[in-house]
Structures are given as C-alpha cells and as structure tokens.
C-alpha cells in the first residue's frame, strides 16, 4: 500500500474513533445528569457508574490509535 493511503487510513481510524468516543461520552454524561436531576439521592452511585462507563468508552480511541500506528508502520 502506498504511503498516502496508509496516512489516510490511519487518519480515518483515529478520527472516527474520536468522534464515536465523544458522542458516547456525551450520551453517558447527559443521561447521568438527567438521572441525577430525577433522583438526587442516588447521585453518588450514578456518578461512580458514569466514571466507569466513561473510562470504558475512552478505551476505544486508545485502541484505535494503536490500530492506526499498526497501519502506519506495518
């Protein structure tokens, strides 16, 4: 594969992963805020669960960057 196509593929992988992760984080955080507004007494549990979910979502772009590097340097 030519260098230009590898660069394009790596950029697409990283860009789409970043877009998907930001959308996912936005959904998780907005739903957590809605839930806290409805039941303020459960804010602690919801916040802890939200942080776990956001951490798992953030693993996706990290793996995508690894794949992008594999595309670039293989």
Beta strands, then each sheet from edge to edge (+ up, - down):
end
